[in-house]
Amino acid sequence: MEIKHISHFQNESTPKSFGLMPDNEEILSFELSNKNGMKVQIINYGATVTSLQIPVSNGHLVDVVLGFDNLESYIASYNLLSPPYFGTTVGRYAGRINKGTFTLNEKTYQLNTNNNGNTLHGGNVGFGKKAWNVINLTSGNNPSITLSLSSENLDENFPGELHVDLTYTLTEDNELKLEYKATTTEDTIINLTHHSYFNLDGHDASVLDQTMFIDAEKILETNAENIPTGNFTELSNHDFDFRTTKKCPAEIDNSFVIEPTNNAVAKLLSSKNNLQMTVYTNQPSVHVYVGGNCFDILKGKENTNYHPSSGICFETQNFPDAPNHEDFPNSVLKKGEEYHQKTIYKFENIN
């Protein structure tokens, strides 16, 4: 892998080998750390977050994301009946596209389908299964890493060659900031998201004792295959009204509609670790998911057996199937324009 423009390269930033791709390309693991002791590890396979360690009140570091210890397990996880996409960057299109078809500029495209005849998270070989290039790495205050990916024209049958840059920044305020930029050689559709499963009690615990808040009045209504119908479900008197903080549900797989705002769109809170994660984004939706399917088939990090309530995803993104709904937010990236997605996960002590 070629690494370009590395500034202030320090010994502690030296990447470590994480394993070899089937074509023998080496995948590297990079660590960013801030002055508070918070650390994030990112591999260039899928621009994936493998570890996110947060200092908590008792002085311990808690790893708050699910993941694997080696590349082989990440690759093998995609062969599961329902791949978990641990910590990965999802693209070209996060969520489901009905029957894998959409029409753009009066031309209909048929994408590869990988989920009950629908396209999920970019198709058979989405961005989480690709080796990205590391093009920039900074250390010191607010260290960052920038990864880039070029997805060729008609990759998974999406039009246009798409170029994506993703910068992860670890701020001195204990924020993990994600900034995505993308351009295309011809009009296309795009919806990028981050797929970490969070657990503020540690990746080997359950999220069911944690509480959450979501600033949403409605969710997308979906059919039996989890495809949006185009309608919305009001959340007043609904089990999934999290405008008042309450416990994480054992099962949820829903897109919450959020208004563009500088305020928190979601929060996850652990009383055990006195820890709060706050989510900010410029996207119109946060898709919340609990029920990951590792079911003892693959061992997680540190020989952990993950179970359906091991983690919770807050996937900030556009609406699933937006290309097929005129009244959903725009998902088209035009040639000559730039896609810009920004998401922040901020960690702090509650008291």
N, C-alpha and C positions, 0 to 999 in steps of 0.2 A: 504494500500500500504506500502510496506517495503521500508524504506530509509536507505541506507548503506553508510558508509564512509563519513559522513558529517564533513567537516573540518571548523574551524573558524565559527561555527554557531553563528550568531548574531541575536538579536531580530528583526532587520528590515528585515531579510531574512525569518522570520517565514512564512511558507506556509499558505495560506488561503483555506478554503473549496470552491470548485467551483460547487459542485453538486454531485448527485449520479447517477451511471450507473444503467441500468435496473436490474442488479443483486445486487444492493445496494453497489457496491464498490465505495468508496469515491474518487472523482477526486480533486486534489489539484492544486492551482495556486501559482507559484513561481515568485518572482520579483528579477531581477538583476539590479543594478544601478551603474553608474560610477561617478567619481569625477566631471564631467561636468554637471551632472543632467540628463543625458540620462537614460531611464528606459525601460526595456523589461519585459513583463509578459508572462509566458509560463505555459501551463497546461499539465499534463501527459496524457490526452486524446489526442491521435494522435500526441504527442510531438508538440503541436500546439502553435504558437505565437498568443496571443490574443490582445496584445497592444504593441506598440513600440513608445515611446514618445521621441521626439528630441527637445532640446532647440534651438530656432531660434533667429535671430538677435534682435528682440524686447524683448527678455527675456521670452517669452511665451514657453510653452511646446506644441508641436503639435503631435498628435497621427497619425502616417503615415501608419497604416495598418487597413484594414477592419476586423470586427469580431463581436462576440456576447457577451452579458453580462453574459450569463449563459450556463451551459452544455446542458440543454434541447434544446436550439436553435441550438447548434452545432449538436446534435443528429438528430433533426428534419430536418436540412438542407440536410441530406443525402436522405430524402424522396422526395425532389424536383425532378422535371423531369430532371433537369440538375444540380446536386449538385455543389455548388461553391468551396468546399474544402478550405474554408478560413483559411489561415495561417498554414495549416497542413503539416505533413510529408507524402509524397506519396511513396508507395511501395506495393508489391515488384517491380513492374515495372511501372514507370511513362510514361504517354502517351499511345498511342494505340498499341495493338498487333492485327494484321489482323486476323479476324475470331477467335481470341483467341487461335490460334494454333502455335506451333513451334516444331522443331525437334532438339533434343540434344542427342549426342552419339547414333545416329541411332534409337532413340525412339521418337515417336511423342506424345506430350502432348496436351490435350484439356483443356484450362482454362475455368473458369466461364466467361460468356460474360455479359456485362452490358451497352453496348453502340452500338446500331444498329447491334447487332450480333458480335461485336468486344469486346476485353477486354480493359478497360480504367482504368488507375491509380490503377492497382492491383486487379481489379475485384469487387465482391459484398461487401466483407469486407476487404478493404485495410488497410494499416497501420494507416491511419488517423482515423479509427473507433475503434482502439484498445487502451486499457489502457497500458501505458508503465510504467516501474519501474524507479524510480529515484535512481541512484547508487552513485552519487557524487554531492556535492554542495560546491562551494567555494565563499568566499566574500573577501572584501579588494580590492586591485588593480586587474583589469581584472577578475571580478567575472565570474563564469561559473556554468553550470548545465549539468550533463551527464545523459541521459535517455537510457534505454535499452529495447529491445523487442526480444523475441524468437518467431519465426513463425514456427509452426510445419511442419514436412514433409507433402507434399501434401496439405498445406494450399492454398485454391483457386486453387488446383491442380498443384501448382509449386513444383518441386522436391527439396528434401533436407530440413533439419531443418536449418533455417537461424537465426543467432544471429546478431543483429544490436546494435551498440552503437552510439549515437548521442550526441555530446558535443556542446552546445551553449556557446560562450564566448563573453562578452561585454567588449571591450577593452577601454583603456583610450583615444584612438584616435577616439572614436565614431564609432567603427566598430562592427557589429554583425557578428561574425565568426561561421560558421557551419562546423563541422568536423564529417563525417560519417565513421564508420568502420564496416565491416561485414565479417563473416565467415560462412561456410556451411558444413553440414555433407556429402553432395554429390554434384556433379556438378549441377549448377542451373543457372538461368539468373537473373540479378538484374539491377535496374535503379532507384535510389532514388533521390527525389528532394524536394524542399521547395516551398509551394504554397501560400505565402502571396500575397495579393493584396495591392500594395503600392499606396499612394496618398500623395505627399509632401505638398499639400495645406490642408491636414487634411482628415480624413476618411469620413467626411460628405460633401466633395466637389466633383468636377469633375476633371478628369485628362486631359481634352481636351485642357486646356490652358498651360499644361506643355510640355516641349520638351524632346526629347530623342536622344541618340546616341547609335548605335550598331556597333561594329567593325566586320562586316561580309560582305563578297563579294557575298554570295549566301545563299539561303534558300532551305530546302527540298521541292521538288515538291510533291504534294499530290493529291489524287483522290477526288471524291465528298464526300466520308466519312471521309476525312482528314487522310487517310492512306498513308504513303510515297510510291511513285511509284518506288523508287530506283534512280530516276534522281534528278538533282539539277536545281534550277532556278537562273540564274545570276542576280544580283541586279543593275547593271548599267542601268540607265534610268528607274528604277522600282520605284513604289510608296513606296516600303518598303526598299529603300536604305537609311539607317540612318547613313551612314558614315559621312554625313553632318547632323548636328543636326537639327531636325525639329519637328513639333508638333506631339503629340501622336495621332494615328488614333482612330476613334470611334470604329472600329472593326478590330481585328487582332488575329490570332490563328495559328502562324507559328513558325517553328523551324529554327533558324539562326545558320549557321555553323561557328564555331569560332576556330581559331588556338590556340593550347596550348601556353600560354603566361603568363607573369607576369603582363601584362598591363591590363587596364580596358577593359572588354568585352562589357559593357553597362553602360550608365549613364541616369539618370532621373533628370531633372532640373526644379525647381520652381522659377520664378522671383518674385512671390508674397511673398514667405517666404525666398527668397535669399538662397535657400537650394538645395544641390546637393546630389544625391545618386549614388555611383559608385559600380559596380558589378565586382567582380573578381572570377574566378573559374578554376579548373583543368579539367573541363568537355568539351566535344567537341561541345556542343550545348547550346544555351539559347532559350527556348521556350517562346515567348512573347504572352500574352493573354490579350485582353480587350473585355469586353462584358459579364461580370458576370451576372448570371441569378437569381437575388433575387427578382426583380420585385415586390416589395411591399408585398410579401407573408410573409416574416419574417422580423421583425424589427431588425436592426443592433444595435450596441452599442449605448447607450445614445438615444434610440428611433429614430435612424436614418433610413430613407428610402433609401436603396441602389438602384442604378439604373445601367444600363449597362456600364456607363463610370465612375463609382465610384472608380475604382482601376485598376492597371495594374500589371500583374504577370511577373516576370523574373525567369523562371524555368530552373535553370542550371542542365543539365542532358546529358545522352547519347541520341542518336537518337531514336525516337519512332520506334517500329517494327524492331529494329536492329537484333533481333534473326533470322529474315526471310530474311536478306540481307547480303550476304557474304562480300560485299565491305563496309558495314557500320562498325563503330568501334566495337570492341569486347564487348559483353554484358554478356559473360559467366564468372561466378565465379566458379573456380575449388575448389574442396575439398583440404584443406591444404593451400590455398592462402587467401589473405585478400583484400577485396574491400576497397578503400579509396576515398572518395569524399570530396572536400573542396570548400566552397563557402564563400565569404565575401561580406556583404553589408555595405559600408562605407558612413557616412553622414558628410557633411561639408558645411560651408557657402561658397557661390560662390565668394564673394568679400572679 
